[in-house]
Amino acid sequence: MTFKSFVQELPNSTEYQSLLKPPKTKALHSGRVFLNPDTDCGLHSTGNKEEMLIFLSGKGQAIIDKKIISVEAGQFAYIPPYTEHNIVNNSDEPLIYIFCVAPISDQGEIK
């Protein structure tokens, strides 16, 4: 299968948005999350994937392997494979972030 480069506008919405996933990508899955005040994304595990979160606006907490870490716009977080985590908006403004998830590979690291 051949994959093509593209640039696209982010949808103007305050709902969850899937941005990329197969078949547009080989394995990468990405989306934009809007967490309203006093909500969270729900405790879940990365399984056999690694994940990066890019915080675009707001403040909150990342709970990664039961460790609570304050997060805010301008930061990013890396979550290793097989790691339980949750993102919590404990502020009074929306917390908006983009997630990028990719399966791990036994092929070795990319150089």
Backbone as CSV, one residue per row, in Angstrom:
resi,resn,N_x,N_y,N_z,CA_x,CA_y,CA_z,C_x,C_y,C_z
1,MET,0.843,-1.181,0.000,0.000,0.000,0.000,0.886,1.240,0.000
2,THR,0.497,2.241,-0.757,1.227,3.497,-0.842,0.532,4.551,0.003
3,PHE,1.319,5.284,0.778,0.779,6.355,1.612,1.216,7.686,1.038
4,LYS,0.338,8.672,1.120,0.613,9.979,0.541,0.658,11.042,1.627
5,SER,1.567,11.994,1.471,1.648,13.145,2.375,0.461,14.053,2.124
6,PHE,0.029,14.748,3.172,-1.014,15.750,3.008,-1.007,16.698,4.189
7,VAL,-1.606,17.844,3.993,-1.823,18.837,5.047,-3.309,19.093,5.084
8,GLN,-3.840,19.212,6.281,-5.281,19.364,6.414,-5.590,20.339,7.550
9,GLU,-6.649,21.100,7.421,-7.112,21.988,8.486,-7.660,21.163,9.640
10,LEU,-7.421,21.598,10.870,-8.061,20.954,12.013,-9.535,21.348,12.011
11,PRO,-10.432,20.401,12.212,-11.853,20.738,12.252,-12.146,21.739,13.369
12,ASN,-13.079,22.629,13.122,-13.468,23.620,14.123,-14.605,23.034,14.957
13,SER,-14.231,22.361,16.027,-15.216,21.688,16.865,-14.660,21.557,18.272
14,THR,-15.530,21.422,19.237,-15.094,21.189,20.606,-15.413,19.757,21.039
15,GLU,-15.573,18.872,20.078,-15.801,17.455,20.346,-14.524,16.688,20.026
16,TYR,-14.439,15.450,20.502,-13.314,14.585,20.158,-13.227,14.482,18.642
17,GLN,-11.992,14.490,18.134,-11.795,14.401,16.698,-10.694,13.392,16.378
18,SER,-11.023,12.391,15.615,-10.003,11.489,15.095,-9.295,12.222,13.967
19,LEU,-7.976,12.293,14.023,-7.222,13.007,13.001,-6.618,12.052,11.971
20,LEU,-5.945,11.030,12.447,-5.305,10.069,11.553,-5.466,8.668,12.096
21,LYS,-5.637,7.710,11.205,-5.619,6.297,11.568,-5.630,5.501,10.270
22,PRO,-5.278,4.224,10.358,-5.352,3.399,9.149,-6.773,3.438,8.566
23,PRO,-6.931,3.451,7.287,-5.970,3.151,6.240,-5.182,4.356,5.717
24,LYS,-5.386,5.572,6.280,-4.605,6.721,5.827,-3.160,6.645,6.293
25,THR,-2.896,5.862,7.347,-1.548,5.665,7.874,-1.260,4.175,7.938
26,LYS,0.009,3.841,8.113,0.357,2.430,8.261,-0.127,1.905,9.601
27,ALA,0.135,2.634,10.699,-0.280,2.175,12.020,-0.537,3.315,12.999
28,LEU,-0.141,4.527,12.656,-0.296,5.675,13.545,-1.765,6.031,13.730
29,HIS,-2.138,6.327,14.981,-3.486,6.800,15.284,-3.329,8.089,16.067
30,SER,-4.078,9.116,15.679,-3.971,10.416,16.319,-5.346,11.057,16.400
31,GLY,-5.529,11.881,17.432,-6.788,12.591,17.582,-6.619,13.803,18.475
32,ARG,-7.631,14.658,18.457,-7.642,15.833,19.330,-8.740,15.635,20.354
33,VAL,-8.381,15.852,21.626,-9.298,15.627,22.738,-9.611,16.955,23.409
34,PHE,-10.889,17.170,23.699,-11.360,18.332,24.443,-11.942,17.821,25.754
35,LEU,-11.277,18.128,26.859,-11.808,17.739,28.164,-12.388,18.967,28.841
36,ASN,-13.670,18.934,29.116,-14.304,20.020,29.846,-13.875,19.983,31.300
37,PRO,-14.053,21.084,32.032,-13.698,21.103,33.450,-14.346,19.941,34.203
38,ASP,-13.602,19.395,35.163,-14.056,18.301,36.023,-14.394,17.024,35.256
39,THR,-13.676,16.761,34.159,-13.843,15.501,33.423,-12.472,14.868,33.211
40,ASP,-12.476,13.612,32.758,-11.224,12.922,32.445,-11.460,12.028,31.233
41,CYS,-10.360,11.512,30.682,-10.491,10.659,29.492,-10.752,9.206,29.867
42,GLY,-10.538,8.847,31.134,-10.772,7.480,31.579,-9.473,6.690,31.660
43,LEU,-9.300,5.976,32.742,-8.101,5.168,32.947,-8.038,4.074,31.881
44,HIS,-6.902,3.974,31.204,-6.699,2.951,30.190,-5.205,2.667,30.045
45,SER,-4.866,1.615,29.325,-3.482,1.223,29.122,-3.085,1.429,27.668
46,THR,-1.819,1.708,27.469,-1.302,1.834,26.110,-1.197,0.476,25.417
47,GLY,-1.233,-0.615,26.197,-1.069,-1.937,25.585,0.267,-2.012,24.879
48,ASN,0.288,-2.596,23.686,1.550,-2.732,22.961,1.830,-1.517,22.070
49,LYS,1.437,-0.347,22.555,1.651,0.894,21.808,2.368,1.902,22.705
50,GLU,3.013,2.872,22.087,3.536,4.009,22.832,2.710,5.223,22.426
51,GLU,2.670,6.218,23.317,1.772,7.351,23.090,2.461,8.650,23.460
52,MET,2.177,9.679,22.675,2.626,11.029,22.980,1.388,11.923,23.045
53,LEU,1.340,12.770,24.065,0.268,13.741,24.224,0.875,15.131,24.100
54,ILE,0.260,15.992,23.299,0.721,17.364,23.112,-0.382,18.283,23.624
55,PHE,-0.111,19.008,24.701,-1.122,19.846,25.337,-1.164,21.213,24.663
56,LEU,-2.332,21.549,24.109,-2.506,22.766,23.320,-3.033,23.928,24.144
57,SER,-3.956,23.659,25.079,-4.489,24.729,25.922,-5.053,24.131,27.203
58,GLY,-5.109,24.971,28.228,-5.655,24.552,29.506,-4.609,23.945,30.416
59,LYS,-5.097,23.448,31.559,-4.261,22.823,32.581,-4.979,21.596,33.114
60,GLY,-4.215,20.666,33.666,-4.815,19.486,34.259,-3.762,18.592,34.871
61,GLN,-4.065,17.311,34.921,-3.151,16.331,35.488,-3.070,15.108,34.582
62,ALA,-1.864,14.597,34.450,-1.652,13.302,33.815,-1.364,12.329,34.947
63,ILE,-2.133,11.271,35.013,-1.880,10.223,35.993,-1.288,9.057,35.203
64,ILE,0.014,8.854,35.381,0.746,7.850,34.608,1.367,6.872,35.588
65,ASP,0.971,5.607,35.492,1.446,4.583,36.434,1.248,5.035,37.884
66,LYS,0.079,5.586,38.161,-0.341,6.039,39.493,0.423,7.260,40.004
67,LYS,1.269,7.869,39.162,1.982,9.089,39.520,1.224,10.280,38.939
68,ILE,0.936,11.287,39.756,0.188,12.465,39.318,1.176,13.557,38.900
69,ILE,1.015,14.034,37.657,1.904,15.042,37.093,1.053,16.190,36.560
70,SER,1.346,17.412,36.974,0.635,18.577,36.435,1.038,18.795,34.986
71,VAL,0.048,19.112,34.143,0.308,19.379,32.723,-0.399,20.664,32.325
72,GLU,0.124,21.294,31.272,-0.488,22.522,30.762,-0.061,22.759,29.323
73,ALA,-0.702,23.732,28.704,-0.396,24.090,27.316,1.102,24.324,27.155
74,GLY,1.636,23.851,26.034,3.054,24.024,25.744,3.912,22.859,26.205
75,GLN,3.301,21.840,26.811,4.043,20.661,27.253,3.624,19.448,26.430
76,PHE,4.454,18.410,26.489,4.044,17.129,25.933,4.437,16.032,26.907
77,ALA,3.765,14.907,26.802,4.036,13.756,27.665,4.253,12.530,26.794
78,TYR,5.177,11.682,27.227,5.413,10.399,26.578,4.921,9.307,27.526
79,ILE,4.178,8.351,26.995,3.658,7.240,27.788,4.139,5.941,27.140
80,PRO,4.980,5.181,27.854,5.533,3.945,27.287,4.480,2.860,27.099
81,PRO,4.828,1.827,26.352,3.920,0.684,26.190,3.560,0.062,27.537
82,TYR,2.374,-0.530,27.580,1.860,-1.260,28.751,1.791,-0.388,30.008
83,THR,1.395,0.865,29.850,1.338,1.811,30.965,-0.085,2.321,31.143
84,GLU,-0.641,2.151,32.341,-1.962,2.716,32.637,-1.831,4.223,32.825
85,HIS,-2.831,4.940,32.307,-2.804,6.395,32.439,-4.210,6.975,32.292
86,ASN,-4.331,8.209,32.737,-5.578,8.966,32.626,-5.195,10.436,32.556
87,ILE,-5.975,11.220,31.852,-5.788,12.664,31.801,-7.014,13.286,32.442
88,VAL,-6.784,14.177,33.404,-7.855,14.763,34.209,-7.823,16.279,34.050
89,ASN,-8.986,16.851,33.768,-9.101,18.303,33.774,-9.697,18.711,35.111
90,ASN,-8.861,19.185,36.007,-9.318,19.636,37.314,-9.313,21.161,37.392
91,SER,-9.384,21.817,36.242,-9.382,23.282,36.189,-10.776,23.779,35.798
92,ASP,-10.889,25.082,35.598,-12.186,25.659,35.233,-12.244,26.076,33.763
93,GLU,-11.290,25.590,32.961,-11.285,25.859,31.523,-11.021,24.553,30.770
94,PRO,-11.386,24.471,29.497,-11.149,23.236,28.741,-9.659,22.887,28.681
95,LEU,-9.360,21.604,28.705,-8.008,21.081,28.491,-8.036,20.405,27.126
96,ILE,-7.201,20.897,26.223,-7.207,20.400,24.848,-5.832,19.832,24.530
97,TYR,-5.818,18.607,23.986,-4.546,17.989,23.628,-4.708,17.075,22.422
98,ILE,-3.592,16.810,21.785,-3.530,15.871,20.673,-2.783,14.640,21.152
99,PHE,-3.314,13.466,20.835,-2.604,12.222,21.135,-2.120,11.593,19.845
100,CYS,-0.958,10.948,19.924,-0.388,10.188,18.817,0.006,8.829,19.380
101,VAL,-0.563,7.771,18.828,-0.332,6.410,19.303,0.242,5.586,18.153
102,ALA,1.298,4.834,18.465,1.905,3.965,17.451,2.278,2.638,18.091
103,PRO,2.095,1.543,17.355,2.484,0.232,17.898,4.000,0.123,18.032
104,ILE,4.430,-0.630,19.025,5.862,-0.871,19.162,6.282,-1.897,18.140
105,SER,7.563,-1.912,17.842,8.078,-2.805,16.814,9.307,-3.521,17.322
106,ASP,9.505,-4.720,16.881,10.714,-5.467,17.185,11.797,-5.200,16.128
107,GLN,11.532,-4.243,15.257,12.460,-3.949,14.163,13.644,-3.093,14.621
108,GLY,13.622,-2.615,15.859,14.682,-1.728,16.335,14.264,-0.291,16.212
109,GLU,15.094,0.600,16.711,14.744,2.007,16.722,14.950,2.653,15.369
110,ILE,14.234,3.748,15.136,14.380,4.530,13.911,15.568,5.455,14.082
111,LYS,16.384,5.553,13.088,17.568,6.419,13.188,17.432,7.587,12.268
